[in-house]
Amino acid sequence: MIITAHDFGQLIKTTRKKSRMTQVDLAAASGVGERFIRELENGKPTCQLDKALRIAQMLGIRLEARVPHKSE
């Protein structure tokens, strides 16, 4: 479960490495700067959501949000 920016960053980093991509490769493929990739992977809480979602999509990460029912 992803609860923090750090958790999300670790997911991105792990998936990127499994895909055998460097931070430079991922930045170029996603249209963002290398610095953004570093900050995202390090869990910077103020990273832009639209860019973070684009990177997740680029890596094939499927995100799903669930709204709890009142009884939960």
N, CA, C and O atoms as a Maestro MAE file, in Angstrom:
{
 s_m_m2io_version
 :::
 2.0.0
}

f_m_ct {
 s_m_title
 :::
 protein
 m_atom[288] {
  # First column is atom index #
  i_m_mmod_type
  r_m_x_coord
  r_m_y_coord
  r_m_z_coord
  i_m_residue_number
  s_m_chain_name
  s_m_pdb_residue_name
  s_m_pdb_atom_name
  i_m_atomic_number
  :::
  1 25 0.848 -1.181 0.000 1 A "MET " " N  " 7
  2 3 0.000 0.000 0.000 1 A "MET " " CA " 6
  3 2 0.894 1.245 0.000 1 A "MET " " C  " 6
  4 15 1.881 1.316 0.733 1 A "MET " " O  " 8
  5 25 0.544 2.189 -0.807 2 A "ILE " " N  " 7
  6 3 1.277 3.452 -0.895 2 A "ILE " " CA " 6
  7 2 0.611 4.445 0.048 2 A "ILE " " C  " 6
  8 15 -0.556 4.798 -0.126 2 A "ILE " " O  " 8
  9 25 1.367 4.892 1.051 3 A "ILE " " N  " 7
  10 3 0.822 5.840 2.019 3 A "ILE " " CA " 6
  11 2 1.563 7.174 1.976 3 A "ILE " " C  " 6
  12 15 0.973 8.226 2.226 3 A "ILE " " O  " 8
  13 25 2.842 7.127 1.662 4 A "THR " " N  " 7
  14 3 3.654 8.346 1.680 4 A "THR " " CA " 6
  15 2 4.325 8.582 0.323 4 A "THR " " C  " 6
  16 15 4.358 7.700 -0.536 4 A "THR " " O  " 8
  17 25 4.850 9.782 0.160 5 A "ALA " " N  " 7
  18 3 5.613 10.106 -1.052 5 A "ALA " " CA " 6
  19 2 6.840 9.199 -1.148 5 A "ALA " " C  " 6
  20 15 7.252 8.821 -2.244 5 A "ALA " " O  " 8
  21 25 7.414 8.854 -0.012 6 A "HIS " " N  " 7
  22 3 8.568 7.948 0.005 6 A "HIS " " CA " 6
  23 2 8.178 6.573 -0.529 6 A "HIS " " C  " 6
  24 15 8.917 5.982 -1.317 6 A "HIS " " O  " 8
  25 25 7.027 6.064 -0.108 7 A "ASP " " N  " 7
  26 3 6.537 4.766 -0.606 7 A "ASP " " CA " 6
  27 2 6.384 4.798 -2.127 7 A "ASP " " C  " 6
  28 15 6.798 3.869 -2.821 7 A "ASP " " O  " 8
  29 25 5.789 5.873 -2.636 8 A "PHE " " N  " 7
  30 3 5.581 6.006 -4.077 8 A "PHE " " CA " 6
  31 2 6.922 6.075 -4.802 8 A "PHE " " C  " 6
  32 15 7.110 5.446 -5.843 8 A "PHE " " O  " 8
  33 25 7.847 6.842 -4.243 9 A "GLY " " N  " 7
  34 3 9.172 6.960 -4.838 9 A "GLY " " CA " 6
  35 2 9.894 5.625 -4.915 9 A "GLY " " C  " 6
  36 15 10.556 5.324 -5.908 9 A "GLY " " O  " 8
  37 25 9.764 4.828 -3.862 10 A "GLN " " N  " 7
  38 3 10.399 3.510 -3.858 10 A "GLN " " CA " 6
  39 2 9.778 2.596 -4.908 10 A "GLN " " C  " 6
  40 15 10.480 1.812 -5.548 10 A "GLN " " O  " 8
  41 25 8.474 2.694 -5.084 11 A "LEU " " N  " 7
  42 3 7.794 1.912 -6.121 11 A "LEU " " CA " 6
  43 2 8.322 2.293 -7.505 11 A "LEU " " C  " 6
  44 15 8.606 1.425 -8.330 11 A "LEU " " O  " 8
  45 25 8.448 3.580 -7.747 12 A "ILE " " N  " 7
  46 3 8.962 4.063 -9.030 12 A "ILE " " CA " 6
  47 2 10.391 3.555 -9.244 12 A "ILE " " C  " 6
  48 15 10.719 3.036 -10.311 12 A "ILE " " O  " 8
  49 25 11.226 3.709 -8.233 13 A "LYS " " N  " 7
  50 3 12.631 3.305 -8.340 13 A "LYS " " CA " 6
  51 2 12.767 1.807 -8.595 13 A "LYS " " C  " 6
  52 15 13.508 1.393 -9.487 13 A "LYS " " O  " 8
  53 25 12.059 1.000 -7.822 14 A "THR " " N  " 7
  54 3 12.121 -0.455 -7.972 14 A "THR " " CA " 6
  55 2 11.650 -0.885 -9.355 14 A "THR " " C  " 6
  56 15 12.277 -1.725 -9.999 14 A "THR " " O  " 8
  57 25 10.548 -0.308 -9.804 15 A "THR " " N  " 7
  58 3 9.998 -0.664 -11.115 15 A "THR " " CA " 6
  59 2 10.929 -0.218 -12.235 15 A "THR " " C  " 6
  60 15 11.119 -0.938 -13.216 15 A "THR " " O  " 8
  61 25 11.505 0.961 -12.088 16 A "ARG " " N  " 7
  62 3 12.456 1.456 -13.099 16 A "ARG " " CA " 6
  63 2 13.646 0.510 -13.218 16 A "ARG " " C  " 6
  64 15 14.063 0.162 -14.322 16 A "ARG " " O  " 8
  65 25 14.184 0.101 -12.087 17 A "LYS " " N  " 7
  66 3 15.347 -0.791 -12.109 17 A "LYS " " CA " 6
  67 2 14.992 -2.153 -12.699 17 A "LYS " " C  " 6
  68 15 15.786 -2.730 -13.442 17 A "LYS " " O  " 8
  69 25 13.808 -2.672 -12.376 18 A "LYS " " N  " 7
  70 3 13.368 -3.946 -12.956 18 A "LYS " " CA " 6
  71 2 13.213 -3.830 -14.469 18 A "LYS " " C  " 6
  72 15 13.380 -4.807 -15.198 18 A "LYS " " O  " 8
  73 25 12.894 -2.630 -14.928 19 A "SER " " N  " 7
  74 3 12.749 -2.372 -16.364 19 A "SER " " CA " 6
  75 2 14.095 -2.089 -17.028 19 A "SER " " C  " 6
  76 15 14.170 -1.839 -18.231 19 A "SER " " O  " 8
  77 25 15.151 -2.133 -16.223 20 A "ARG " " N  " 7
  78 3 16.519 -1.883 -16.701 20 A "ARG " " CA " 6
  79 2 16.664 -0.517 -17.353 20 A "ARG " " C  " 6
  80 15 17.321 -0.356 -18.382 20 A "ARG " " O  " 8
  81 25 16.032 0.455 -16.720 21 A "MET " " N  " 7
  82 3 16.137 1.836 -17.194 21 A "MET " " CA " 6
  83 2 16.962 2.630 -16.191 21 A "MET " " C  " 6
  84 15 16.921 2.373 -14.988 21 A "MET " " O  " 8
  85 25 17.703 3.587 -16.704 22 A "THR " " N  " 7
  86 3 18.392 4.527 -15.829 22 A "THR " " CA " 6
  87 2 17.449 5.696 -15.558 22 A "THR " " C  " 6
  88 15 16.407 5.827 -16.201 22 A "THR " " O  " 8
  89 25 17.819 6.527 -14.617 23 A "GLN " " N  " 7
  90 3 17.031 7.736 -14.374 23 A "GLN " " CA " 6
  91 2 17.040 8.618 -15.620 23 A "GLN " " C  " 6
  92 15 16.043 9.266 -15.935 23 A "GLN " " O  " 8
  93 25 18.150 8.639 -16.313 24 A "VAL " " N  " 7
  94 3 18.262 9.431 -17.551 24 A "VAL " " CA " 6
  95 2 17.294 8.893 -18.600 24 A "VAL " " C  " 6
  96 15 16.598 9.665 -19.260 24 A "VAL " " O  " 8
  97 25 17.248 7.562 -18.756 25 A "ASP " " N  " 7
  98 3 16.330 6.940 -19.719 25 A "ASP " " CA " 6
  99 2 14.880 7.295 -19.398 25 A "ASP " " C  " 6
  100 15 14.115 7.688 -20.279 25 A "ASP " " O  " 8
  101 25 14.516 7.150 -18.124 26 A "LEU " " N  " 7
  102 3 13.132 7.400 -17.718 26 A "LEU " " CA " 6
  103 2 12.763 8.867 -17.899 26 A "LEU " " C  " 6
  104 15 11.659 9.183 -18.343 26 A "LEU " " O  " 8
  105 25 13.674 9.749 -17.562 27 A "ALA " " N  " 7
  106 3 13.416 11.185 -17.735 27 A "ALA " " CA " 6
  107 2 13.155 11.505 -19.205 27 A "ALA " " C  " 6
  108 15 12.207 12.219 -19.531 27 A "ALA " " O  " 8
  109 25 13.990 10.981 -20.079 28 A "ALA " " N  " 7
  110 3 13.836 11.245 -21.515 28 A "ALA " " CA " 6
  111 2 12.532 10.659 -22.047 28 A "ALA " " C  " 6
  112 15 11.833 11.308 -22.825 28 A "ALA " " O  " 8
  113 25 12.203 9.446 -21.637 29 A "ALA " " N  " 7
  114 3 10.991 8.783 -22.123 29 A "ALA " " CA " 6
  115 2 9.726 9.449 -21.607 29 A "ALA " " C  " 6
  116 15 8.689 9.402 -22.269 29 A "ALA " " O  " 8
  117 25 9.797 10.071 -20.430 30 A "SER " " N  " 7
  118 3 8.606 10.685 -19.829 30 A "SER " " CA " 6
  119 2 8.495 12.174 -20.083 30 A "SER " " C  " 6
  120 15 7.469 12.782 -19.774 30 A "SER " " O  " 8
  121 25 9.537 12.770 -20.641 31 A "GLY " " N  " 7
  122 3 9.491 14.201 -20.910 31 A "GLY " " CA " 6
  123 2 9.662 15.067 -19.678 31 A "GLY " " C  " 6
  124 15 9.138 16.179 -19.617 31 A "GLY " " O  " 8
  125 25 10.400 14.557 -18.689 32 A "VAL " " N  " 7
  126 3 10.687 15.341 -17.482 32 A "VAL " " CA " 6
  127 2 12.198 15.401 -17.309 32 A "VAL " " C  " 6
  128 15 12.940 14.701 -17.997 32 A "VAL " " O  " 8
  129 25 12.641 16.237 -16.390 33 A "GLY " " N  " 7
  130 3 14.073 16.346 -16.137 33 A "GLY " " CA " 6
  131 2 14.584 15.244 -15.220 33 A "GLY " " C  " 6
  132 15 13.825 14.640 -14.463 33 A "GLY " " O  " 8
  133 25 15.881 14.998 -15.304 34 A "GLU " " N  " 7
  134 3 16.512 13.991 -14.448 34 A "GLU " " CA " 6
  135 2 16.349 14.348 -12.975 34 A "GLU " " C  " 6
  136 15 16.152 13.469 -12.136 34 A "GLU " " O  " 8
  137 25 16.430 15.622 -12.667 35 A "ARG " " N  " 7
  138 3 16.275 16.064 -11.277 35 A "ARG " " CA " 6
  139 2 14.906 15.664 -10.736 35 A "ARG " " C  " 6
  140 15 14.790 15.248 -9.583 35 A "ARG " " O  " 8
  141 25 13.874 15.789 -11.562 36 A "PHE " " N  " 7
  142 3 12.536 15.407 -11.119 36 A "PHE " " CA " 6
  143 2 12.498 13.921 -10.771 36 A "PHE " " C  " 6
  144 15 11.907 13.541 -9.760 36 A "PHE " " O  " 8
  145 25 13.115 13.084 -11.587 37 A "ILE " " N  " 7
  146 3 13.141 11.645 -11.323 37 A "ILE " " CA " 6
  147 2 13.846 11.374 -9.999 37 A "ILE " " C  " 6
  148 15 13.359 10.591 -9.184 37 A "ILE " " O  " 8
  149 25 14.986 12.014 -9.784 38 A "ARG " " N  " 7
  150 3 15.719 11.828 -8.520 38 A "ARG " " CA " 6
  151 2 14.863 12.230 -7.330 38 A "ARG " " C  " 6
  152 15 14.777 11.498 -6.345 38 A "ARG " " O  " 8
  153 25 14.233 13.387 -7.421 39 A "GLU " " N  " 7
  154 3 13.408 13.874 -6.313 39 A "GLU " " CA " 6
  155 2 12.209 12.969 -6.070 39 A "GLU " " C  " 6
  156 15 11.864 12.692 -4.922 39 A "GLU " " O  " 8
  157 25 11.579 12.509 -7.129 40 A "LEU " " N  " 7
  158 3 10.429 11.615 -7.003 40 A "LEU " " CA " 6
  159 2 10.844 10.318 -6.320 40 A "LEU " " C  " 6
  160 15 10.184 9.864 -5.386 40 A "LEU " " O  " 8
  161 25 11.934 9.726 -6.785 41 A "GLU " " N  " 7
  162 3 12.401 8.467 -6.204 41 A "GLU " " CA " 6
  163 2 12.856 8.631 -4.757 41 A "GLU " " C  " 6
  164 15 12.806 7.679 -3.979 41 A "GLU " " O  " 8
  165 25 13.294 9.817 -4.400 42 A "ASN " " N  " 7
  166 3 13.715 10.084 -3.022 42 A "ASN " " CA " 6
  167 2 12.553 10.474 -2.119 42 A "ASN " " C  " 6
  168 15 12.746 10.735 -0.931 42 A "ASN " " O  " 8
  169 25 11.351 10.514 -2.677 43 A "GLY " " N  " 7
  170 3 10.167 10.766 -1.864 43 A "GLY " " CA " 6
  171 2 9.862 12.216 -1.573 43 A "GLY " " C  " 6
  172 15 9.221 12.522 -0.567 43 A "GLY " " O  " 8
  173 25 10.306 13.116 -2.429 44 A "LYS " " N  " 7
  174 3 9.999 14.537 -2.217 44 A "LYS " " CA " 6
  175 2 8.482 14.716 -2.243 44 A "LYS " " C  " 6
  176 15 7.840 14.418 -3.250 44 A "LYS " " O  " 8
  177 25 7.911 15.199 -1.144 45 A "PRO " " N  " 7
  178 3 6.446 15.271 -1.051 45 A "PRO " " CA " 6
  179 2 5.793 16.341 -1.915 45 A "PRO " " C  " 6
  180 15 4.573 16.335 -2.077 45 A "PRO " " O  " 8
  181 25 6.572 17.254 -2.467 46 A "THR " " N  " 7
  182 3 5.975 18.336 -3.252 46 A "THR " " CA " 6
  183 2 6.136 18.143 -4.757 46 A "THR " " C  " 6
  184 15 5.954 19.094 -5.518 46 A "THR " " O  " 8
  185 25 6.472 16.936 -5.200 47 A "CYS " " N  " 7
  186 3 6.584 16.672 -6.641 47 A "CYS " " CA " 6
  187 2 5.225 16.858 -7.310 47 A "CYS " " C  " 6
  188 15 4.186 16.583 -6.710 47 A "CYS " " O  " 8
  189 25 5.241 17.319 -8.540 48 A "GLN " " N  " 7
  190 3 3.996 17.560 -9.278 48 A "GLN " " CA " 6
  191 2 3.300 16.243 -9.590 48 A "GLN " " C  " 6
  192 15 3.894 15.325 -10.154 48 A "GLN " " O  " 8
  193 25 2.043 16.172 -9.216 49 A "LEU " " N  " 7
  194 3 1.274 14.941 -9.370 49 A "LEU " " CA " 6
  195 2 1.143 14.519 -10.826 49 A "LEU " " C  " 6
  196 15 1.276 13.335 -11.134 49 A "LEU " " O  " 8
  197 25 0.885 15.462 -11.728 50 A "ASP " " N  " 7
  198 3 0.703 15.078 -13.135 50 A "ASP " " CA " 6
  199 2 1.958 14.433 -13.708 50 A "ASP " " C  " 6
  200 15 1.866 13.472 -14.473 50 A "ASP " " O  " 8
  201 25 3.119 14.945 -13.351 51 A "LYS " " N  " 7
  202 3 4.368 14.349 -13.820 51 A "LYS " " CA " 6
  203 2 4.589 12.980 -13.180 51 A "LYS " " C  " 6
  204 15 5.011 12.038 -13.850 51 A "LYS " " O  " 8
  205 25 4.307 12.875 -11.898 52 A "ALA " " N  " 7
  206 3 4.481 11.601 -11.190 52 A "ALA " " CA " 6
  207 2 3.580 10.529 -11.788 52 A "ALA " " C  " 6
  208 15 4.000 9.382 -11.945 52 A "ALA " " O  " 8
  209 25 2.358 10.890 -12.118 53 A "LEU " " N  " 7
  210 3 1.430 9.933 -12.730 53 A "LEU " " CA " 6
  211 2 1.891 9.539 -14.129 53 A "LEU " " C  " 6
  212 15 1.750 8.383 -14.528 53 A "LEU " " O  " 8
  213 25 2.437 10.486 -14.866 54 A "ARG " " N  " 7
  214 3 2.952 10.192 -16.208 54 A "ARG " " CA " 6
  215 2 4.101 9.182 -16.129 54 A "ARG " " C  " 6
  216 15 4.189 8.268 -16.949 54 A "ARG " " O  " 8
  217 25 4.963 9.352 -15.155 55 A "ILE " " N  " 7
  218 3 6.090 8.439 -14.977 55 A "ILE " " CA " 6
  219 2 5.599 7.051 -14.588 55 A "ILE " " C  " 6
  220 15 6.086 6.046 -15.107 55 A "ILE " " O  " 8
  221 25 4.635 6.996 -13.675 56 A "ALA " " N  " 7
  222 3 4.066 5.703 -13.282 56 A "ALA " " CA " 6
  223 2 3.474 4.997 -14.498 56 A "ALA " " C  " 6
  224 15 3.691 3.801 -14.692 56 A "ALA " " O  " 8
  225 25 2.739 5.726 -15.304 57 A "GLN " " N  " 7
  226 3 2.136 5.149 -16.506 57 A "GLN " " CA " 6
  227 2 3.221 4.665 -17.469 57 A "GLN " " C  " 6
  228 15 3.092 3.599 -18.070 57 A "GLN " " O  " 8
  229 25 4.271 5.437 -17.610 58 A "MET " " N  " 7
  230 3 5.378 5.073 -18.499 58 A "MET " " CA " 6
  231 2 6.000 3.745 -18.088 58 A "MET " " C  " 6
  232 15 6.453 2.974 -18.933 58 A "MET " " O  " 8
  233 25 6.017 3.483 -16.776 59 A "LEU " " N  " 7
  234 3 6.598 2.249 -16.246 59 A "LEU " " CA " 6
  235 2 5.589 1.103 -16.203 59 A "LEU " " C  " 6
  236 15 5.925 -0.016 -15.813 59 A "LEU " " O  " 8
  237 25 4.351 1.390 -16.605 60 A "GLY " " N  " 7
  238 3 3.327 0.349 -16.595 60 A "GLY " " CA " 6
  239 2 2.689 0.132 -15.240 60 A "GLY " " C  " 6
  240 15 2.040 -0.890 -15.013 60 A "GLY " " O  " 8
  241 25 2.867 1.084 -14.336 61 A "ILE " " N  " 7
  242 3 2.265 0.982 -13.006 61 A "ILE " " CA " 6
  243 2 0.811 1.409 -13.104 61 A "ILE " " C  " 6
  244 15 0.503 2.493 -13.600 61 A "ILE " " O  " 8
  245 25 -0.068 0.558 -12.633 62 A "ARG " " N  " 7
  246 3 -1.501 0.861 -12.646 62 A "ARG " " CA " 6
  247 2 -1.907 1.308 -11.246 62 A "ARG " " C  " 6
  248 15 -1.755 0.560 -10.280 62 A "ARG " " O  " 8
  249 25 -2.415 2.509 -11.144 63 A "LEU " " N  " 7
  250 3 -2.852 3.040 -9.855 63 A "LEU " " CA " 6
  251 2 -4.358 2.929 -9.741 63 A "LEU " " C  " 6
  252 15 -5.088 3.132 -10.712 63 A "LEU " " O  " 8
  253 25 -4.808 2.608 -8.558 64 A "GLU " " N  " 7
  254 3 -6.237 2.453 -8.322 64 A "GLU " " CA " 6
  255 2 -6.580 3.104 -6.989 64 A "GLU " " C  " 6
  256 15 -5.879 2.903 -5.997 64 A "GLU " " O  " 8
  257 25 -7.638 3.870 -6.965 65 A "ALA " " N  " 7
  258 3 -8.100 4.501 -5.726 65 A "ALA " " CA " 6
  259 2 -9.417 3.864 -5.320 65 A "ALA " " C  " 6
  260 15 -10.289 3.618 -6.153 65 A "ALA " " O  " 8
  261 25 -9.544 3.606 -4.054 66 A "ARG " " N  " 7
  262 3 -10.786 3.021 -3.546 66 A "ARG " " CA " 6
  263 2 -11.379 3.943 -2.492 66 A "ARG " " C  " 6
  264 15 -10.688 4.410 -1.587 66 A "ARG " " O  " 8
  265 25 -12.645 4.186 -2.627 67 A "VAL " " N  " 7
  266 3 -13.357 5.005 -1.658 67 A "VAL " " CA " 6
  267 2 -14.033 4.050 -0.680 67 A "VAL " " C  " 6
  268 15 -14.806 3.187 -1.095 67 A "VAL " " O  " 8
  269 25 -13.749 4.194 0.616 68 A "PRO " " N  " 7
  270 3 -14.350 3.277 1.576 68 A "PRO " " CA " 6
  271 2 -15.857 3.507 1.705 68 A "PRO " " C  " 6
  272 15 -16.347 4.630 1.586 68 A "PRO " " O  " 8
  273 25 -16.561 2.430 1.946 69 A "HIS " " N  " 7
  274 3 -17.993 2.535 2.224 69 A "HIS " " CA " 6
  275 2 -18.159 3.037 3.649 69 A "HIS " " C  " 6
  276 15 -17.240 2.915 4.459 69 A "HIS " " O  " 8
  277 25 -19.289 3.585 3.959 70 A "LYS " " N  " 7
  278 3 -19.519 4.140 5.293 70 A "LYS " " CA " 6
  279 2 -19.312 3.109 6.394 70 A "LYS " " C  " 6
  280 15 -18.925 3.470 7.506 70 A "LYS " " O  " 8
  281 25 -19.557 1.856 6.115 71 A "SER " " N  " 7
  282 3 -19.415 0.823 7.139 71 A "SER " " CA " 6
  283 2 -17.956 0.447 7.401 71 A "SER " " C  " 6
  284 15 -17.675 -0.267 8.363 71 A "SER " " O  " 8
  285 25 -17.020 0.912 6.565 72 A "GLU " " N  " 7
  286 3 -15.607 0.554 6.743 72 A "GLU " " CA " 6
  287 2 -14.909 1.509 7.665 72 A "GLU " " C  " 6
  288 15 -13.716 1.356 7.925 72 A "GLU " " O  " 8
  :::
 }
 m_bond[287] {
  # First column is bond index #
  i_m_from
  i_m_to
  i_m_order
  :::
  1 1 2 1
  2 2 3 1
  3 3 4 2
  4 3 5 1
  5 5 6 1
  6 6 7 1
  7 7 8 2
  8 7 9 1
  9 9 10 1
  10 10 11 1
  11 11 12 2
  12 11 13 1
  13 13 14 1
  14 14 15 1
  15 15 16 2
  16 15 17 1
  17 17 18 1
  18 18 19 1
  19 19 20 2
  20 19 21 1
  21 21 22 1
  22 22 23 1
  23 23 24 2
  24 23 25 1
  25 25 26 1
  26 26 27 1
  27 27 28 2
  28 27 29 1
  29 29 30 1
  30 30 31 1
  31 31 32 2
  32 31 33 1
  33 33 34 1
  34 34 35 1
  35 35 36 2
  36 35 37 1
  37 37 38 1
  38 38 39 1
  39 39 40 2
  40 39 41 1
  41 41 42 1
  42 42 43 1
  43 43 44 2
  44 43 45 1
  45 45 46 1
  46 46 47 1
  47 47 48 2
  48 47 49 1
  49 49 50 1
  50 50 51 1
  51 51 52 2
  52 51 53 1
  53 53 54 1
  54 54 55 1
  55 55 56 2
  56 55 57 1
  57 57 58 1
  58 58 59 1
  59 59 60 2
  60 59 61 1
  61 61 62 1
  62 62 63 1
  63 63 64 2
  64 63 65 1
  65 65 66 1
  66 66 67 1
  67 67 68 2
  68 67 69 1
  69 69 70 1
  70 70 71 1
  71 71 72 2
  72 71 73 1
  73 73 74 1
  74 74 75 1
  75 75 76 2
  76 75 77 1
  77 77 78 1
  78 78 79 1
  79 79 80 2
  80 79 81 1
  81 81 82 1
  82 82 83 1
  83 83 84 2
  84 83 85 1
  85 85 86 1
  86 86 87 1
  87 87 88 2
  88 87 89 1
  89 89 90 1
  90 90 91 1
  91 91 92 2
  92 91 93 1
  93 93 94 1
  94 94 95 1
  95 95 96 2
  96 95 97 1
  97 97 98 1
  98 98 99 1
  99 99 100 2
  100 99 101 1
  101 101 102 1
  102 102 103 1
  103 103 104 2
  104 103 105 1
  105 105 106 1
  106 106 107 1
  107 107 108 2
  108 107 109 1
  109 109 110 1
  110 110 111 1
  111 111 112 2
  112 111 113 1
  113 113 114 1
  114 114 115 1
  115 115 116 2
  116 115 117 1
  117 117 118 1
  118 118 119 1
  119 119 120 2
  120 119 121 1
  121 121 122 1
  122 122 123 1
  123 123 124 2
  124 123 125 1
  125 125 126 1
  126 126 127 1
  127 127 128 2
  128 127 129 1
  129 129 130 1
  130 130 131 1
  131 131 132 2
  132 131 133 1
  133 133 134 1
  134 134 135 1
  135 135 136 2
  136 135 137 1
  137 137 138 1
  138 138 139 1
  139 139 140 2
  140 139 141 1
  141 141 142 1
  142 142 143 1
  143 143 144 2
  144 143 145 1
  145 145 146 1
  146 146 147 1
  147 147 148 2
  148 147 149 1
  149 149 150 1
  150 150 151 1
  151 151 152 2
  152 151 153 1
  153 153 154 1
  154 154 155 1
  155 155 156 2
  156 155 157 1
  157 157 158 1
  158 158 159 1
  159 159 160 2
  160 159 161 1
  161 161 162 1
  162 162 163 1
  163 163 164 2
  164 163 165 1
  165 165 166 1
  166 166 167 1
  167 167 168 2
  168 167 169 1
  169 169 170 1
  170 170 171 1
  171 171 172 2
  172 171 173 1
  173 173 174 1
  174 174 175 1
  175 175 176 2
  176 175 177 1
  177 177 178 1
  178 178 179 1
  179 179 180 2
  180 179 181 1
  181 181 182 1
  182 182 183 1
  183 183 184 2
  184 183 185 1
  185 185 186 1
  186 186 187 1
  187 187 188 2
  188 187 189 1
  189 189 190 1
  190 190 191 1
  191 191 192 2
  192 191 193 1
  193 193 194 1
  194 194 195 1
  195 195 196 2
  196 195 197 1
  197 197 198 1
  198 198 199 1
  199 199 200 2
  200 199 201 1
  201 201 202 1
  202 202 203 1
  203 203 204 2
  204 203 205 1
  205 205 206 1
  206 206 207 1
  207 207 208 2
  208 207 209 1
  209 209 210 1
  210 210 211 1
  211 211 212 2
  212 211 213 1
  213 213 214 1
  214 214 215 1
  215 215 216 2
  216 215 217 1
  217 217 218 1
  218 218 219 1
  219 219 220 2
  220 219 221 1
  221 221 222 1
  222 222 223 1
  223 223 224 2
  224 223 225 1
  225 225 226 1
  226 226 227 1
  227 227 228 2
  228 227 229 1
  229 229 230 1
  230 230 231 1
  231 231 232 2
  232 231 233 1
  233 233 234 1
  234 234 235 1
  235 235 236 2
  236 235 237 1
  237 237 238 1
  238 238 239 1
  239 239 240 2
  240 239 241 1
  241 241 242 1
  242 242 243 1
  243 243 244 2
  244 243 245 1
  245 245 246 1
  246 246 247 1
  247 247 248 2
  248 247 249 1
  249 249 250 1
  250 250 251 1
  251 251 252 2
  252 251 253 1
  253 253 254 1
  254 254 255 1
  255 255 256 2
  256 255 257 1
  257 257 258 1
  258 258 259 1
  259 259 260 2
  260 259 261 1
  261 261 262 1
  262 262 263 1
  263 263 264 2
  264 263 265 1
  265 265 266 1
  266 266 267 1
  267 267 268 2
  268 267 269 1
  269 269 270 1
  270 270 271 1
  271 271 272 2
  272 271 273 1
  273 273 274 1
  274 274 275 1
  275 275 276 2
  276 275 277 1
  277 277 278 1
  278 278 279 1
  279 279 280 2
  280 279 281 1
  281 281 282 1
  282 282 283 1
  283 283 284 2
  284 283 285 1
  285 285 286 1
  286 286 287 1
  287 287 288 2
  :::
 }
}
